[in-house]
Amino acid sequence: MRHEPRVLVVEDEPAIAELIAINLRHNGFRLTLAMDSASAQRELDEVLPDVILLDWMLPGESGLVLAKRWRAHPRTKSVPIIMLTARGEEMDRVAGLDAGADDYISKPFSTKELLARVRAVLRRRAPERVQGSIAVGALLLDSETYRVSFNEQMLKLGPTEFKLLHYLMTHSERVHSRSKLLDRVWGDHVFIEERTVDVHVKRLREALGPNAGRMIETVRGAGYRLTTQTEALVSA
Ligand code: CA
């Protein structure tokens, strides 16, 4: 299952927007372009991207104002923001980071640097969106080949169970509420009952088998957690 990360590019200079779009598309990203703050806000209301590339100097509201607003809003506050700017002064860098930007690229930039920084914020803020294999204990998941194994034994998972396990493995040892799992695994703007999560957790445990299945703990009144610290595994 290849998940192409979505990038919202807010940039009013067509040549730069085009350069970014060509390079990111070529490297497996899905692009949305916005030329000003109003259309950026519209795009954001529509679909939540995985990363925002935000130009500082825009017609209308500046990138700085937008970054502050998006950071303050519960729906957008955890979307990584990389500021693009011709300003390289230290004071500006501080202002950008203060406004909630995760990183900062000064124009002119190389496309290699751009890619490296986009991948770095994704890895930091949304590791489940970066391709590759993940290991938690004896559980191994490869998101490129869509394979899951436990103690080197291949397991068969349905697509939703795979996504759910992917999320739990990239955020292991933490408790996730049902509503958070719905948001992160089923996606934004999807209205499904929280009970659905329980159904898929049950299926996932069954697919994992008795040993690996125990790694998914039900935390009463809170949600679910993937852990290598289960009593069953420790005492086994
Ligand atoms: Ca500009």
py3Dmol code that shows the C-alpha trace and the ligand (Angstrom):
import py3Dmol

protein = """\
ATOM      1  CA  MET A   1       0.000   0.000   0.000  1.00  0.00           C
ATOM      2  CA  ARG A   2       1.664   3.220  -1.126  1.00  0.00           C
ATOM      3  CA  HIS A   3       0.390   6.266   0.596  1.00  0.00           C
ATOM      4  CA  GLU A   4       1.364   9.409  -1.270  1.00  0.00           C
ATOM      5  CA  PRO A   5       1.816  12.229   1.224  1.00  0.00           C
ATOM      6  CA  ARG A   6      -0.218  15.325   0.431  1.00  0.00           C
ATOM      7  CA  VAL A   7       1.556  18.658   0.310  1.00  0.00           C
ATOM      8  CA  LEU A   8      -0.204  22.002   0.216  1.00  0.00           C
ATOM      9  CA  VAL A   9       2.018  24.616  -1.443  1.00  0.00           C
ATOM     10  CA  VAL A  10       1.077  28.216  -0.708  1.00  0.00           C
ATOM     11  CA  GLU A  11       3.168  30.334  -3.057  1.00  0.00           C
ATOM     12  CA  ASP A  12       2.217  33.322  -5.204  1.00  0.00           C
ATOM     13  CA  GLU A  13       5.191  33.178  -7.571  1.00  0.00           C
ATOM     14  CA  PRO A  14       4.148  30.775 -10.362  1.00  0.00           C
ATOM     15  CA  ALA A  15       7.729  29.862 -11.358  1.00  0.00           C
ATOM     16  CA  ILE A  16       8.614  28.782  -7.815  1.00  0.00           C
ATOM     17  CA  ALA A  17       5.290  27.000  -7.282  1.00  0.00           C
ATOM     18  CA  GLU A  18       5.850  25.129 -10.545  1.00  0.00           C
ATOM     19  CA  LEU A  19       9.405  24.149  -9.622  1.00  0.00           C
ATOM     20  CA  ILE A  20       8.242  22.782  -6.256  1.00  0.00           C
ATOM     21  CA  ALA A  21       5.274  20.982  -7.814  1.00  0.00           C
ATOM     22  CA  ILE A  22       7.332  19.237 -10.499  1.00  0.00           C
ATOM     23  CA  ASN A  23       9.938  18.052  -8.026  1.00  0.00           C
ATOM     24  CA  LEU A  24       7.592  16.848  -5.335  1.00  0.00           C
ATOM     25  CA  ARG A  25       5.265  15.096  -7.779  1.00  0.00           C
ATOM     26  CA  HIS A  26       8.238  13.380  -9.331  1.00  0.00           C
ATOM     27  CA  ASN A  27       9.155  12.099  -5.866  1.00  0.00           C
ATOM     28  CA  GLY A  28       5.795  10.583  -5.043  1.00  0.00           C
ATOM     29  CA  PHE A  29       3.961  13.460  -3.352  1.00  0.00           C
ATOM     30  CA  ARG A  30       0.451  14.674  -4.122  1.00  0.00           C
ATOM     31  CA  LEU A  31       0.372  18.407  -4.635  1.00  0.00           C
ATOM     32  CA  THR A  32      -2.198  21.108  -4.120  1.00  0.00           C
ATOM     33  CA  LEU A  33      -1.275  24.664  -5.052  1.00  0.00           C
ATOM     34  CA  ALA A  34      -2.706  27.864  -3.604  1.00  0.00           C
ATOM     35  CA  MET A  35      -1.682  31.336  -4.769  1.00  0.00           C
ATOM     36  CA  ASP A  36      -2.997  33.361  -1.832  1.00  0.00           C
ATOM     37  CA  SER A  37      -4.199  33.062   1.750  1.00  0.00           C
ATOM     38  CA  ALA A  38      -7.909  32.792   0.901  1.00  0.00           C
ATOM     39  CA  SER A  39      -7.479  29.872  -1.492  1.00  0.00           C
ATOM     40  CA  ALA A  40      -5.013  28.244   0.929  1.00  0.00           C
ATOM     41  CA  GLN A  41      -7.657  28.390   3.659  1.00  0.00           C
ATOM     42  CA  ARG A  42     -10.259  26.922   1.284  1.00  0.00           C
ATOM     43  CA  GLU A  43      -7.961  24.012   0.375  1.00  0.00           C
ATOM     44  CA  LEU A  44      -7.213  23.392   4.027  1.00  0.00           C
ATOM     45  CA  ASP A  45     -10.910  23.348   4.949  1.00  0.00           C
ATOM     46  CA  GLU A  46     -11.433  20.776   2.217  1.00  0.00           C
ATOM     47  CA  VAL A  47      -8.600  18.303   2.864  1.00  0.00           C
ATOM     48  CA  LEU A  48      -5.956  18.202   5.562  1.00  0.00           C
ATOM     49  CA  PRO A  49      -2.485  17.845   3.966  1.00  0.00           C
ATOM     50  CA  ASP A  50       0.485  16.008   5.518  1.00  0.00           C
ATOM     51  CA  VAL A  51       2.769  19.022   5.114  1.00  0.00           C
ATOM     52  CA  ILE A  52       2.286  22.691   4.255  1.00  0.00           C
ATOM     53  CA  LEU A  53       4.939  24.651   2.343  1.00  0.00           C
ATOM     54  CA  LEU A  54       4.134  28.243   3.130  1.00  0.00           C
ATOM     55  CA  ASP A  55       5.573  31.316   1.470  1.00  0.00           C
ATOM     56  CA  TRP A  56       6.162  34.241   3.819  1.00  0.00           C
ATOM     57  CA  MET A  57       5.350  37.113   1.446  1.00  0.00           C
ATOM     58  CA  LEU A  58       1.859  36.584   0.051  1.00  0.00           C
ATOM     59  CA  PRO A  59      -0.764  38.975  -1.279  1.00  0.00           C
ATOM     60  CA  GLY A  60      -3.306  39.596   1.475  1.00  0.00           C
ATOM     61  CA  GLU A  61      -2.431  37.858   4.728  1.00  0.00           C
ATOM     62  CA  SER A  62       1.240  36.926   5.143  1.00  0.00           C
ATOM     63  CA  GLY A  63       2.526  33.411   5.652  1.00  0.00           C
ATOM     64  CA  LEU A  64       3.358  34.360   9.211  1.00  0.00           C
ATOM     65  CA  VAL A  65      -0.258  35.284   9.982  1.00  0.00           C
ATOM     66  CA  LEU A  66      -1.477  32.059   8.375  1.00  0.00           C
ATOM     67  CA  ALA A  67       1.014  29.906  10.303  1.00  0.00           C
ATOM     68  CA  LYS A  68      -0.115  31.452  13.599  1.00  0.00           C
ATOM     69  CA  ARG A  69      -3.782  30.942  12.790  1.00  0.00           C
ATOM     70  CA  TRP A  70      -3.333  27.315  11.686  1.00  0.00           C
ATOM     71  CA  ARG A  71      -1.273  26.516  14.767  1.00  0.00           C
ATOM     72  CA  ALA A  72      -4.009  27.919  16.994  1.00  0.00           C
ATOM     73  CA  HIS A  73      -6.772  25.905  15.337  1.00  0.00           C
ATOM     74  CA  PRO A  74      -7.377  22.378  16.707  1.00  0.00           C
ATOM     75  CA  ARG A  75      -7.973  20.878  13.259  1.00  0.00           C
ATOM     76  CA  THR A  76      -4.756  22.172  11.696  1.00  0.00           C
ATOM     77  CA  LYS A  77      -2.462  22.555  14.688  1.00  0.00           C
ATOM     78  CA  SER A  78      -0.466  19.369  14.122  1.00  0.00           C
ATOM     79  CA  VAL A  79       0.105  19.726  10.369  1.00  0.00           C
ATOM     80  CA  PRO A  80       3.821  20.406   9.816  1.00  0.00           C
ATOM     81  CA  ILE A  81       4.584  23.794   8.267  1.00  0.00           C
ATOM     82  CA  ILE A  82       7.756  24.680   6.378  1.00  0.00           C
ATOM     83  CA  MET A  83       8.138  28.406   5.717  1.00  0.00           C
ATOM     84  CA  LEU A  84       9.585  29.518   2.380  1.00  0.00           C
ATOM     85  CA  THR A  85      11.142  32.909   2.297  1.00  0.00           C
ATOM     86  CA  ALA A  86      13.599  35.197   0.620  1.00  0.00           C
ATOM     87  CA  ARG A  87      14.388  36.589   4.039  1.00  0.00           C
ATOM     88  CA  GLY A  88      17.345  34.885   5.597  1.00  0.00           C
ATOM     89  CA  GLU A  89      17.789  37.147   8.596  1.00  0.00           C
ATOM     90  CA  GLU A  90      17.989  35.511  11.979  1.00  0.00           C
ATOM     91  CA  MET A  91      15.203  37.680  13.418  1.00  0.00           C
ATOM     92  CA  ASP A  92      12.872  36.474  10.670  1.00  0.00           C
ATOM     93  CA  ARG A  93      13.824  32.881  11.268  1.00  0.00           C
ATOM     94  CA  VAL A  94      12.949  33.317  14.940  1.00  0.00           C
ATOM     95  CA  ALA A  95       9.634  34.990  14.043  1.00  0.00           C
ATOM     96  CA  GLY A  96       8.773  32.113  11.695  1.00  0.00           C
ATOM     97  CA  LEU A  97       9.551  29.459  14.262  1.00  0.00           C
ATOM     98  CA  ASP A  98       7.700  31.458  16.926  1.00  0.00           C
ATOM     99  CA  ALA A  99       4.646  31.507  14.682  1.00  0.00           C
ATOM    100  CA  GLY A 100       4.700  27.710  14.772  1.00  0.00           C
ATOM    101  CA  ALA A 101       6.658  26.768  11.650  1.00  0.00           C
ATOM    102  CA  ASP A 102       8.489  23.441  11.953  1.00  0.00           C
ATOM    103  CA  ASP A 103      11.244  24.410   9.581  1.00  0.00           C
ATOM    104  CA  TYR A 104      12.438  27.156   7.350  1.00  0.00           C
ATOM    105  CA  ILE A 105      13.851  27.267   3.812  1.00  0.00           C
ATOM    106  CA  SER A 106      15.477  30.393   2.393  1.00  0.00           C
ATOM    107  CA  LYS A 107      15.070  31.210  -1.286  1.00  0.00           C
ATOM    108  CA  PRO A 108      16.788  30.405  -3.510  1.00  0.00           C
ATOM    109  CA  PHE A 109      16.863  26.759  -2.382  1.00  0.00           C
ATOM    110  CA  SER A 110      17.929  23.580  -4.092  1.00  0.00           C
ATOM    111  CA  THR A 111      15.254  21.013  -4.857  1.00  0.00           C
ATOM    112  CA  LYS A 112      17.365  18.452  -2.996  1.00  0.00           C
ATOM    113  CA  GLU A 113      17.247  20.559   0.144  1.00  0.00           C
ATOM    114  CA  LEU A 114      13.505  21.038  -0.251  1.00  0.00           C
ATOM    115  CA  LEU A 115      12.917  17.289  -0.540  1.00  0.00           C
ATOM    116  CA  ALA A 116      15.185  16.521   2.390  1.00  0.00           C
ATOM    117  CA  ARG A 117      13.371  19.014   4.615  1.00  0.00           C
ATOM    118  CA  VAL A 118       9.908  17.833   3.601  1.00  0.00           C
ATOM    119  CA  ARG A 119      10.891  14.234   4.320  1.00  0.00           C
ATOM    120  CA  ALA A 120      12.480  15.231   7.616  1.00  0.00           C
ATOM    121  CA  VAL A 121       9.343  16.962   8.957  1.00  0.00           C
ATOM    122  CA  LEU A 122       7.221  14.032   7.811  1.00  0.00           C
ATOM    123  CA  ARG A 123       9.486  11.593   9.590  1.00  0.00           C
ATOM    124  CA  ARG A 124       9.345  13.721  12.718  1.00  0.00           C
ATOM    125  CA  ARG A 125       5.684  14.632  12.739  1.00  0.00           C
ATOM    126  CA  ALA A 126       3.998  11.813  10.822  1.00  0.00           C
ATOM    127  CA  PRO A 127       6.312   8.793  10.652  1.00  0.00           C
ATOM    128  CA  GLU A 128       3.471   6.617   9.329  1.00  0.00           C
ATOM    129  CA  ARG A 129       3.565   8.639   6.095  1.00  0.00           C
ATOM    130  CA  VAL A 130       7.157   7.742   5.310  1.00  0.00           C
ATOM    131  CA  GLN A 131       7.799   4.569   3.351  1.00  0.00           C
ATOM    132  CA  GLY A 132       9.886   1.741   4.707  1.00  0.00           C
ATOM    133  CA  SER A 133       9.796  -0.966   7.308  1.00  0.00           C
ATOM    134  CA  ILE A 134       9.032  -0.604  10.983  1.00  0.00           C
ATOM    135  CA  ALA A 135       9.794  -3.033  13.793  1.00  0.00           C
ATOM    136  CA  VAL A 136       8.187  -3.224  17.228  1.00  0.00           C
ATOM    137  CA  GLY A 137       9.466  -6.192  19.201  1.00  0.00           C
ATOM    138  CA  ALA A 138       9.268  -9.249  16.940  1.00  0.00           C
ATOM    139  CA  LEU A 139       6.599  -7.577  14.828  1.00  0.00           C
ATOM    140  CA  LEU A 140       7.792  -6.301  11.446  1.00  0.00           C
ATOM    141  CA  LEU A 141       5.795  -4.252   8.961  1.00  0.00           C
ATOM    142  CA  ASP A 142       6.925  -3.181   5.505  1.00  0.00           C
ATOM    143  CA  SER A 143       4.744  -0.461   4.039  1.00  0.00           C
ATOM    144  CA  GLU A 144       6.218  -0.797   0.547  1.00  0.00           C
ATOM    145  CA  THR A 145       5.699  -4.523   0.094  1.00  0.00           C
ATOM    146  CA  TYR A 146       2.603  -4.525   2.340  1.00  0.00           C
ATOM    147  CA  ARG A 147       4.049  -7.380   4.406  1.00  0.00           C
ATOM    148  CA  VAL A 148       3.657  -8.067   8.086  1.00  0.00           C
ATOM    149  CA  SER A 149       5.489 -10.759   9.998  1.00  0.00           C
ATOM    150  CA  PHE A 150       5.870 -11.857  13.604  1.00  0.00           C
ATOM    151  CA  ASN A 151       8.949 -13.882  14.571  1.00  0.00           C
ATOM    152  CA  GLU A 152       9.597 -14.146  10.819  1.00  0.00           C
ATOM    153  CA  GLN A 153       6.214 -15.756  10.194  1.00  0.00           C
ATOM    154  CA  MET A 154       4.171 -13.969   7.537  1.00  0.00           C
ATOM    155  CA  LEU A 155       0.722 -12.752   8.601  1.00  0.00           C
ATOM    156  CA  LYS A 156      -2.316 -11.942   6.472  1.00  0.00           C
ATOM    157  CA  LEU A 157      -4.083  -8.664   7.182  1.00  0.00           C
ATOM    158  CA  GLY A 158      -6.949  -6.837   5.523  1.00  0.00           C
ATOM    159  CA  PRO A 159      -6.349  -3.265   4.282  1.00  0.00           C
ATOM    160  CA  THR A 160      -7.950  -1.539   7.280  1.00  0.00           C
ATOM    161  CA  GLU A 161      -6.159  -3.811   9.761  1.00  0.00           C
ATOM    162  CA  PHE A 162      -2.898  -3.067   7.952  1.00  0.00           C
ATOM    163  CA  LYS A 163      -3.427   0.694   8.240  1.00  0.00           C
ATOM    164  CA  LEU A 164      -4.439   0.360  11.871  1.00  0.00           C
ATOM    165  CA  LEU A 165      -1.369  -1.719  12.707  1.00  0.00           C
ATOM    166  CA  HIS A 166       0.821   0.713  10.755  1.00  0.00           C
ATOM    167  CA  TYR A 167      -0.433   3.588  12.867  1.00  0.00           C
ATOM    168  CA  LEU A 168      -0.097   1.686  16.151  1.00  0.00           C
ATOM    169  CA  MET A 169       3.438   0.555  15.264  1.00  0.00           C
ATOM    170  CA  THR A 170       4.587   4.040  14.332  1.00  0.00           C
ATOM    171  CA  HIS A 171       3.091   5.335  17.593  1.00  0.00           C
ATOM    172  CA  SER A 172       3.743   2.421  19.914  1.00  0.00           C
ATOM    173  CA  GLU A 173       3.709   2.474  23.733  1.00  0.00           C
ATOM    174  CA  ARG A 174       1.183   5.317  23.672  1.00  0.00           C
ATOM    175  CA  VAL A 175      -2.525   5.053  24.368  1.00  0.00           C
ATOM    176  CA  HIS A 176      -4.786   6.128  21.494  1.00  0.00           C
ATOM    177  CA  SER A 177      -8.450   6.932  21.989  1.00  0.00           C
ATOM    178  CA  ARG A 178     -11.004   5.504  19.580  1.00  0.00           C
ATOM    179  CA  SER A 179     -11.752   8.944  18.158  1.00  0.00           C
ATOM    180  CA  LYS A 180      -8.064   9.608  17.549  1.00  0.00           C
ATOM    181  CA  LEU A 181      -7.671   6.273  15.782  1.00  0.00           C
ATOM    182  CA  LEU A 182     -10.699   7.070  13.636  1.00  0.00           C
ATOM    183  CA  ASP A 183      -9.180  10.388  12.699  1.00  0.00           C
ATOM    184  CA  ARG A 184      -5.706   9.032  11.992  1.00  0.00           C
ATOM    185  CA  VAL A 185      -6.494   5.674  10.417  1.00  0.00           C
ATOM    186  CA  TRP A 186      -9.848   6.210   8.746  1.00  0.00           C
ATOM    187  CA  GLY A 187      -9.048   9.781   7.858  1.00  0.00           C
ATOM    188  CA  ASP A 188     -10.301  13.255   8.220  1.00  0.00           C
ATOM    189  CA  HIS A 189     -13.937  14.072   7.431  1.00  0.00           C
ATOM    190  CA  VAL A 190     -15.058  10.483   7.773  1.00  0.00           C
ATOM    191  CA  PHE A 191     -17.988   9.783  10.017  1.00  0.00           C
ATOM    192  CA  ILE A 192     -17.848   6.301  11.431  1.00  0.00           C
ATOM    193  CA  GLU A 193     -19.010   5.053  14.807  1.00  0.00           C
ATOM    194  CA  GLU A 194     -16.287   4.557  17.388  1.00  0.00           C
ATOM    195  CA  ARG A 195     -17.454   0.977  17.806  1.00  0.00           C
ATOM    196  CA  THR A 196     -16.019   0.312  14.329  1.00  0.00           C
ATOM    197  CA  VAL A 197     -12.566   0.707  15.846  1.00  0.00           C
ATOM    198  CA  ASP A 198     -13.290  -2.125  18.297  1.00  0.00           C
ATOM    199  CA  VAL A 199     -14.386  -4.369  15.431  1.00  0.00           C
ATOM    200  CA  HIS A 200     -11.159  -3.780  13.511  1.00  0.00           C
ATOM    201  CA  VAL A 201      -8.979  -4.140  16.600  1.00  0.00           C
ATOM    202  CA  LYS A 202     -10.616  -7.519  17.195  1.00  0.00           C
ATOM    203  CA  ARG A 203      -9.941  -8.538  13.587  1.00  0.00           C
ATOM    204  CA  LEU A 204      -6.384  -7.284  13.824  1.00  0.00           C
ATOM    205  CA  ARG A 205      -5.736  -9.311  16.988  1.00  0.00           C
ATOM    206  CA  GLU A 206      -7.141 -12.393  15.281  1.00  0.00           C
ATOM    207  CA  ALA A 207      -4.941 -11.830  12.223  1.00  0.00           C
ATOM    208  CA  LEU A 208      -1.876 -11.349  14.412  1.00  0.00           C
ATOM    209  CA  GLY A 209      -2.492 -14.566  16.291  1.00  0.00           C
ATOM    210  CA  PRO A 210      -2.397 -15.217  20.044  1.00  0.00           C
ATOM    211  CA  ASN A 211       1.172 -14.012  20.704  1.00  0.00           C
ATOM    212  CA  ALA A 212       1.452 -10.846  18.615  1.00  0.00           C
ATOM    213  CA  GLY A 213      -2.236 -10.124  19.237  1.00  0.00           C
ATOM    214  CA  ARG A 214      -1.471  -9.654  22.924  1.00  0.00           C
ATOM    215  CA  MET A 215       0.734  -6.696  22.068  1.00  0.00           C
ATOM    216  CA  ILE A 216      -2.410  -4.676  21.413  1.00  0.00           C
ATOM    217  CA  GLU A 217      -3.733  -3.768  24.823  1.00  0.00           C
ATOM    218  CA  THR A 218      -7.155  -2.409  25.658  1.00  0.00           C
ATOM    219  CA  VAL A 219      -6.733   0.405  28.129  1.00  0.00           C
ATOM    220  CA  ARG A 220     -10.008   0.673  29.991  1.00  0.00           C
ATOM    221  CA  GLY A 221     -11.759   3.984  29.460  1.00  0.00           C
ATOM    222  CA  ALA A 222      -8.919   5.309  27.319  1.00  0.00           C
ATOM    223  CA  GLY A 223      -8.395   3.312  24.135  1.00  0.00           C
ATOM    224  CA  TYR A 224      -5.729   1.042  22.691  1.00  0.00           C
ATOM    225  CA  ARG A 225      -1.983   0.719  22.883  1.00  0.00           C
ATOM    226  CA  LEU A 226       0.580  -1.359  21.040  1.00  0.00           C
ATOM    227  CA  THR A 227       3.275  -2.376  23.476  1.00  0.00           C
ATOM    228  CA  THR A 228       6.130  -4.810  23.905  1.00  0.00           C
ATOM    229  CA  GLN A 229       5.609  -4.584  27.686  1.00  0.00           C
ATOM    230  CA  THR A 230       2.571  -6.825  28.040  1.00  0.00           C
ATOM    231  CA  GLU A 231       2.556  -9.113  31.040  1.00  0.00           C
ATOM    232  CA  ALA A 232       1.876 -12.040  28.760  1.00  0.00           C
ATOM    233  CA  LEU A 233       5.028 -11.419  26.743  1.00  0.00           C
ATOM    234  CA  VAL A 234       7.174 -10.604  29.737  1.00  0.00           C
ATOM    235  CA  SER A 235       6.210 -13.762  31.605  1.00  0.00           C
ATOM    236  CA  ALA A 236       6.235 -15.954  28.490  1.00  0.00           C
TER     237      ALA A 236
END
"""
ligand_1 = """\
1
CA
Ca 5.835 35.505 -2.374
"""
view = py3Dmol.view(width=600, height=400)
view.addModel(protein, "pdb")
view.setStyle({"model": 0}, {"cartoon": {"style": "trace"}})
view.addModel(ligand_1, "xyz")
view.setStyle({"model": 1}, {"stick": {}})
view.zoomTo()
view.show()
